[in-house]
Amino acid sequence: MAKSPVSYMKFVARKLFPDNAAYTAKIAKIRESYKNKQDLLDKLEALFELYYNVTKDSSTGPPKCNVTMNEAENTLAELLA
């Protein structure tokens, strides 16, 4: 239901795997939890790898732009109107 499903997916990926250590820890945890369910484990590892690869993409953040003080004041005035 997100406005931008792609941006939301990137947000979730960054929350799940902010760094390599988080990815390694989560993979170790699912391997321990699902060691007797190899099919499910394989699918979870593939899913986690997809999410982790999204965090490696340099374009994962929203585009940044500079806003002038005048533009910020106008936007604030519109929101408060």
The first five atom37 places (N, CA, C, CB, O) and aatype in JSON, in Angstrom:
{
  "aatype": [12, 0, 11, 15, 14, 19, 15, 18, 12, 11, 13, 19, 0, 1, 11, 10, 13, 14, 3, 2, 0, 0, 18, 16, 0, 11, 9, 0, 11, 9, 1, 6, 15, 18, 11, 2, 11, 5, 3, 10, 10, 3, 11, 10, 6, 0, 10, 13, 6, 10, 18, 18, 2, 19, 16, 11, 3, 15, 15, 16, 7, 14, 14, 11, 4, 2, 19, 16, 12, 2, 6, 0, 6, 2, 16, 10, 0, 6, 10, 10, 0],
  "atom_mask": [
    [1, 1, 1, 1, 1],
    [1, 1, 1, 1, 1],
    [1, 1, 1, 1, 1],
    [1, 1, 1, 1, 1],
    [1, 1, 1, 1, 1],
    [1, 1, 1, 1, 1],
    [1, 1, 1, 1, 1],
    [1, 1, 1, 1, 1],
    [1, 1, 1, 1, 1],
    [1, 1, 1, 1, 1],
    [1, 1, 1, 1, 1],
    [1, 1, 1, 1, 1],
    [1, 1, 1, 1, 1],
    [1, 1, 1, 1, 1],
    [1, 1, 1, 1, 1],
    [1, 1, 1, 1, 1],
    [1, 1, 1, 1, 1],
    [1, 1, 1, 1, 1],
    [1, 1, 1, 1, 1],
    [1, 1, 1, 1, 1],
    [1, 1, 1, 1, 1],
    [1, 1, 1, 1, 1],
    [1, 1, 1, 1, 1],
    [1, 1, 1, 1, 1],
    [1, 1, 1, 1, 1],
    [1, 1, 1, 1, 1],
    [1, 1, 1, 1, 1],
    [1, 1, 1, 1, 1],
    [1, 1, 1, 1, 1],
    [1, 1, 1, 1, 1],
    [1, 1, 1, 1, 1],
    [1, 1, 1, 1, 1],
    [1, 1, 1, 1, 1],
    [1, 1, 1, 1, 1],
    [1, 1, 1, 1, 1],
    [1, 1, 1, 1, 1],
    [1, 1, 1, 1, 1],
    [1, 1, 1, 1, 1],
    [1, 1, 1, 1, 1],
    [1, 1, 1, 1, 1],
    [1, 1, 1, 1, 1],
    [1, 1, 1, 1, 1],
    [1, 1, 1, 1, 1],
    [1, 1, 1, 1, 1],
    [1, 1, 1, 1, 1],
    [1, 1, 1, 1, 1],
    [1, 1, 1, 1, 1],
    [1, 1, 1, 1, 1],
    [1, 1, 1, 1, 1],
    [1, 1, 1, 1, 1],
    [1, 1, 1, 1, 1],
    [1, 1, 1, 1, 1],
    [1, 1, 1, 1, 1],
    [1, 1, 1, 1, 1],
    [1, 1, 1, 1, 1],
    [1, 1, 1, 1, 1],
    [1, 1, 1, 1, 1],
    [1, 1, 1, 1, 1],
    [1, 1, 1, 1, 1],
    [1, 1, 1, 1, 1],
    [1, 1, 1, 0, 1],
    [1, 1, 1, 1, 1],
    [1, 1, 1, 1, 1],
    [1, 1, 1, 1, 1],
    [1, 1, 1, 1, 1],
    [1, 1, 1, 1, 1],
    [1, 1, 1, 1, 1],
    [1, 1, 1, 1, 1],
    [1, 1, 1, 1, 1],
    [1, 1, 1, 1, 1],
    [1, 1, 1, 1, 1],
    [1, 1, 1, 1, 1],
    [1, 1, 1, 1, 1],
    [1, 1, 1, 1, 1],
    [1, 1, 1, 1, 1],
    [1, 1, 1, 1, 1],
    [1, 1, 1, 1, 1],
    [1, 1, 1, 1, 1],
    [1, 1, 1, 1, 1],
    [1, 1, 1, 1, 1],
    [1, 1, 1, 1, 1]
  ],
  "atom_positions": [
    [[0.82, -1.2, 0.0], [0.0, 0.0, 0.0], [0.87, 1.27, 0.0], [-0.94, 0.0, 1.21], [0.34, 2.38, 0.09]],
    [[2.16, 1.1, -0.1], [3.05, 2.26, -0.1], [2.85, 3.07, -1.37], [4.53, 1.81, 0.02], [2.45, 2.53, -2.4]],
    [[3.14, 4.38, -1.28], [3.03, 5.22, -2.47], [3.98, 4.73, -3.55], [3.33, 6.68, -2.13], [3.62, 4.69, -4.73]],
    [[5.17, 4.37, -3.15], [6.15, 3.87, -4.09], [6.65, 2.51, -3.59], [7.34, 4.88, -4.26], [7.51, 2.45, -2.71]],
    [[6.12, 1.42, -4.14], [6.54, 0.09, -3.67], [8.05, -0.14, -3.79], [5.82, -0.97, -4.45], [8.63, -0.82, -2.94]],
    [[8.67, 0.42, -4.81], [10.11, 0.23, -4.99], [10.87, 0.93, -3.86], [10.57, 0.78, -6.37], [11.78, 0.35, -3.28]],
    [[10.48, 2.15, -3.55], [11.14, 2.87, -2.46], [10.91, 2.16, -1.13], [10.63, 4.31, -2.37], [11.82, 2.09, -0.3]],
    [[9.71, 1.63, -0.93], [9.42, 0.92, 0.31], [10.28, -0.33, 0.43], [7.93, 0.55, 0.38], [10.81, -0.64, 1.5]],
    [[10.42, -1.06, -0.67], [11.25, -2.27, -0.66], [12.7, -1.92, -0.34], [11.16, -3.0, -2.02], [13.36, -2.65, 0.39]],
    [[13.18, -0.82, -0.88], [14.55, -0.39, -0.59], [14.69, 0.01, 0.88], [14.94, 0.79, -1.5], [15.71, -0.26, 1.51]],
    [[13.66, 0.66, 1.43], [13.66, 1.03, 2.84], [13.73, -0.21, 3.72], [12.4, 1.85, 3.18], [14.52, -0.27, 4.66]],
    [[12.91, -1.21, 3.41], [12.91, -2.46, 4.18], [14.27, -3.14, 4.09], [11.79, -3.41, 3.67], [14.79, -3.64, 5.09]],
    [[14.85, -3.16, 2.9], [16.15, -3.8, 2.71], [17.22, -3.13, 3.57], [16.56, -3.75, 1.24], [18.04, -3.81, 4.18]],
    [[17.2, -1.79, 3.61], [18.2, -1.08, 4.43], [17.98, -1.32, 5.92], [18.15, 0.43, 4.13], [18.94, -1.37, 6.69]],
    [[16.71, -1.47, 6.34], [16.43, -1.76, 7.74], [16.87, -3.17, 8.11], [14.93, -1.58, 8.03], [17.4, -3.39, 9.2]],
    [[16.65, -4.13, 7.21], [17.05, -5.51, 7.47], [18.56, -5.67, 7.5], [16.46, -6.43, 6.43], [19.11, -6.34, 8.37]],
    [[19.21, -5.05, 6.54], [20.66, -5.24, 6.37], [21.39, -3.91, 6.25], [20.93, -6.1, 5.13], [21.81, -3.53, 5.16]],
    [[21.56, -3.2, 7.37], [22.26, -1.93, 7.31], [23.75, -2.09, 6.98], [22.11, -1.2, 8.62], [24.4, -1.15, 6.52]],
    [[24.29, -3.28, 7.22], [25.69, -3.52, 6.92], [25.92, -5.03, 6.71], [26.61, -2.98, 8.06], [25.01, -5.84, 6.88]],
    [[27.14, -5.37, 6.34], [27.49, -6.76, 6.05], [27.34, -7.64, 7.3], [28.92, -6.83, 5.52], [26.94, -8.8, 7.19]],
    [[27.67, -7.1, 8.46], [27.57, -7.88, 9.7], [26.13, -8.29, 9.98], [28.14, -7.07, 10.89], [25.87, -9.4, 10.45]],
    [[25.19, -7.4, 9.71], [23.77, -7.71, 9.93], [23.32, -8.83, 8.99], [22.89, -6.44, 9.72], [22.59, -9.73, 9.39]],
    [[23.77, -8.75, 7.74], [23.43, -9.8, 6.77], [23.99, -11.15, 7.23], [23.97, -9.43, 5.37], [23.28, -12.15, 7.23]],
    [[25.25, -11.16, 7.6], [25.89, -12.4, 8.04], [25.18, -12.99, 9.27], [27.38, -12.15, 8.36], [24.97, -14.2, 9.36]],
    [[24.82, -12.13, 10.21], [24.13, -12.59, 11.42], [22.76, -13.17, 11.1], [24.0, -11.44, 12.42], [22.38, -14.2, 11.65]],
    [[22.01, -12.5, 10.22], [20.67, -12.99, 9.88], [20.74, -14.31, 9.11], [19.91, -11.93, 9.05], [19.92, -15.2, 9.33]],
    [[21.71, -14.44, 8.22], [21.86, -15.7, 7.49], [22.21, -16.82, 8.46], [22.97, -15.57, 6.38], [21.66, -17.92, 8.37]],
    [[23.11, -16.56, 9.39], [23.47, -17.58, 10.39], [22.25, -17.98, 11.22], [24.6, -17.06, 11.31], [22.06, -19.15, 11.54]],
    [[21.44, -17.0, 11.57], [20.26, -17.27, 12.39], [19.24, -18.13, 11.63], [19.61, -15.97, 12.82], [18.7, -19.09, 12.19]],
    [[18.99, -17.8, 10.37], [18.0, -18.62, 9.63], [18.55, -20.0, 9.33], [17.59, -17.92, 8.32], [17.8, -20.97, 9.27]],
    [[19.86, -20.1, 9.14], [20.44, -21.43, 8.9], [20.26, -22.32, 10.13], [21.94, -21.31, 8.55], [19.99, -23.51, 10.0]],
    [[20.4, -21.74, 11.3], [20.21, -22.5, 12.54], [18.72, -22.83, 12.74], [20.75, -21.71, 13.75], [18.38, -23.95, 13.12]],
    [[17.87, -21.87, 12.5], [16.44, -22.07, 12.73], [15.79, -23.05, 11.76], [15.72, -20.75, 12.63], [14.88, -23.78, 12.13]],
    [[16.27, -23.07, 10.53], [15.63, -23.89, 9.49], [16.54, -24.98, 8.95], [15.17, -23.01, 8.36], [16.4, -25.39, 7.79]],
    [[17.48, -25.45, 9.76], [18.44, -26.45, 9.3], [17.76, -27.76, 8.9], [19.47, -26.72, 10.38], [18.32, -28.51, 8.09]],
    [[16.59, -28.05, 9.44], [15.89, -29.29, 9.1], [14.86, -29.1, 8.0], [15.22, -29.85, 10.33], [14.14, -30.04, 7.65]],
    [[14.77, -27.9, 7.44], [13.82, -27.6, 6.37], [14.58, -26.97, 5.21], [12.68, -26.65, 6.87], [14.5, -25.77, 4.98]],
    [[15.32, -27.8, 4.5], [16.25, -27.3, 3.48], [15.56, -26.5, 2.38], [17.0, -28.46, 2.87], [16.1, -25.49, 1.94]],
    [[14.38, -26.91, 1.93], [13.69, -26.18, 0.87], [13.35, -24.75, 1.31], [12.41, -26.91, 0.46], [13.58, -23.79, 0.57]],
    [[12.81, -24.64, 2.5], [12.48, -23.32, 3.03], [13.74, -22.5, 3.27], [11.68, -23.45, 4.33], [13.77, -21.31, 2.98]],
    [[14.77, -23.11, 3.78], [16.03, -22.43, 4.03], [16.6, -21.86, 2.73], [17.05, -23.39, 4.67], [17.05, -20.72, 2.69]],
    [[16.58, -22.66, 1.67], [17.09, -22.19, 0.37], [16.32, -20.96, -0.12], [17.01, -23.31, -0.67], [16.91, -20.02, -0.64]],
    [[15.01, -20.98, 0.06], [14.18, -19.86, -0.39], [14.42, -18.62, 0.45], [12.7, -20.25, -0.35], [14.49, -17.51, -0.08]],
    [[14.55, -18.8, 1.76], [14.83, -17.65, 2.62], [16.2, -17.05, 2.33], [14.75, -18.07, 4.08], [16.35, -15.83, 2.31]],
    [[17.19, -17.89, 2.1], [18.52, -17.38, 1.77], [18.49, -16.6, 0.46], [19.54, -18.53, 1.68], [19.13, -15.55, 0.34]],
    [[17.74, -17.09, -0.52], [17.63, -16.39, -1.8], [16.93, -15.04, -1.62], [16.86, -17.25, -2.83], [17.34, -14.03, -2.2]],
    [[15.88, -15.02, -0.8], [15.16, -13.78, -0.53], [16.06, -12.78, 0.19], [13.91, -14.05, 0.31], [16.12, -11.61, -0.19]],
    [[16.76, -13.24, 1.22], [17.65, -12.35, 1.95], [18.76, -11.83, 1.06], [18.24, -13.07, 3.16], [19.17, -10.68, 1.2]],
    [[19.25, -12.66, 0.17], [20.29, -12.21, -0.76], [19.78, -11.11, -1.68], [20.81, -13.4, -1.59], [20.49, -10.15, -1.96]],
    [[18.53, -11.25, -2.14], [17.94, -10.2, -2.97], [17.85, -8.88, -2.2], [16.55, -10.62, -3.46], [18.23, -7.83, -2.72]],
    [[17.35, -8.95, -0.98], [17.26, -7.74, -0.17], [18.64, -7.15, 0.09], [16.56, -8.05, 1.16], [18.82, -5.93, 0.0]],
    [[19.6, -7.99, 0.39], [20.95, -7.51, 0.67], [21.56, -6.84, -0.57], [21.85, -8.68, 1.13], [22.23, -5.82, -0.45]],
    [[21.32, -7.41, -1.74], [21.85, -6.82, -2.97], [21.24, -5.46, -3.26], [21.6, -7.75, -4.15], [21.89, -4.6, -3.86]],
    [[20.0, -5.25, -2.82], [19.38, -3.93, -2.97], [20.14, -2.89, -2.17], [17.91, -3.97, -2.53], [20.28, -1.75, -2.61]],
    [[20.63, -3.27, -1.0], [21.38, -2.32, -0.19], [22.72, -1.96, -0.81], [21.6, -2.87, 1.21], [23.3, -0.92, -0.51]],
    [[23.22, -2.82, -1.67], [24.5, -2.57, -2.35], [24.34, -1.61, -3.51], [25.11, -3.88, -2.84], [25.32, -0.99, -3.95]],
    [[23.12, -1.47, -4.03], [22.84, -0.59, -5.16], [23.04, 0.85, -4.72], [21.41, -0.8, -5.7], [22.47, 1.27, -3.71]],
    [[23.83, 1.61, -5.45], [24.14, 2.98, -5.05], [22.95, 3.91, -5.19], [25.29, 3.5, -5.88], [22.96, 5.01, -4.64]],
    [[21.92, 3.5, -5.91], [20.77, 4.38, -6.12], [19.63, 4.05, -5.17], [20.29, 4.3, -7.55], [18.47, 4.33, -5.49]],
    [[19.92, 3.45, -4.01], [18.85, 3.03, -3.12], [18.18, 4.19, -2.4], [19.39, 2.06, -2.11], [17.05, 4.04, -1.93]],
    [[18.83, 5.31, -2.29], [18.22, 6.43, -1.59], [17.41, 7.3, -2.52], [0.0, 0.0, 0.0], [17.58, 7.24, -3.74]],
    [[16.53, 8.09, -1.96], [15.77, 9.0, -2.8], [16.68, 10.07, -3.37], [14.61, 9.63, -2.0], [17.69, 10.42, -2.76]],
    [[16.32, 10.6, -4.53], [17.16, 11.65, -5.09], [17.16, 12.86, -4.17], [16.67, 12.05, -6.51], [16.14, 13.23, -3.6]],
    [[18.31, 13.46, -4.05], [18.44, 14.61, -3.15], [18.43, 15.89, -3.98], [19.74, 14.51, -2.31], [18.97, 15.94, -5.08]],
    [[17.81, 16.92, -3.42], [17.81, 18.21, -4.08], [17.96, 19.3, -3.02], [16.52, 18.42, -4.91], [17.61, 19.1, -1.86]],
    [[18.48, 20.41, -3.44], [18.64, 21.54, -2.54], [17.37, 22.38, -2.59], [19.89, 22.38, -2.91], [16.86, 22.69, -3.66]],
    [[16.87, 22.74, -1.44], [15.68, 23.57, -1.34], [16.09, 24.9, -0.76], [14.58, 22.89, -0.47], [16.77, 24.97, 0.27]],
    [[15.67, 25.96, -1.43], [15.99, 27.28, -0.92], [15.08, 27.61, 0.26], [15.85, 28.36, -2.03], [14.05, 26.97, 0.45]],
    [[15.48, 28.58, 1.04], [14.67, 28.99, 2.18], [13.3, 29.47, 1.71], [15.39, 30.11, 2.98], [12.29, 29.19, 2.36]],
    [[13.26, 30.17, 0.6], [11.99, 30.68, 0.06], [11.08, 29.5, -0.33], [12.26, 31.59, -1.18], [9.88, 29.53, -0.03]],
    [[11.62, 28.49, -0.99], [10.82, 27.3, -1.36], [10.31, 26.58, -0.13], [11.66, 26.34, -2.23], [9.17, 26.12, -0.1]],
    [[11.14, 26.48, 0.89], [10.74, 25.81, 2.13], [9.61, 26.58, 2.81], [11.93, 25.66, 3.08], [8.65, 25.98, 3.3]],
    [[9.74, 27.9, 2.85], [8.68, 28.71, 3.47], [7.38, 28.61, 2.7], [9.11, 30.18, 3.55], [6.32, 28.52, 3.3]],
    [[7.45, 28.61, 1.36], [6.25, 28.48, 0.54], [5.58, 27.11, 0.75], [6.59, 28.67, -0.94], [4.36, 27.02, 0.86]],
    [[6.38, 26.08, 0.82], [5.83, 24.74, 1.04], [5.18, 24.64, 2.41], [6.93, 23.68, 0.91], [4.11, 24.05, 2.56]],
    [[5.82, 25.21, 3.41], [5.27, 25.2, 4.76], [3.96, 25.99, 4.81], [6.29, 25.79, 5.76], [3.0, 25.56, 5.46]],
    [[3.92, 27.11, 4.15], [2.7, 27.92, 4.11], [1.56, 27.15, 3.44], [2.96, 29.26, 3.38], [0.42, 27.21, 3.89]],
    [[1.87, 26.43, 2.35], [0.86, 25.64, 1.67], [0.33, 24.51, 2.56], [1.42, 25.07, 0.37], [-0.87, 24.22, 2.57]],
    [[1.23, 23.88, 3.29], [0.81, 22.79, 4.16], [-0.03, 23.28, 5.33], [2.03, 22.04, 4.69], [-0.93, 22.57, 5.78]],
    [[0.25, 24.47, 5.82], [-0.48, 25.0, 6.97], [-1.76, 25.72, 6.57], [0.41, 25.94, 7.74], [-2.58, 26.07, 7.43]],
    [[-1.95, 25.94, 5.29], [-3.16, 26.66, 4.82], [-4.39, 25.8, 4.9], [-2.99, 27.15, 3.39], [-5.48, 26.24, 4.54]]
  ]
}
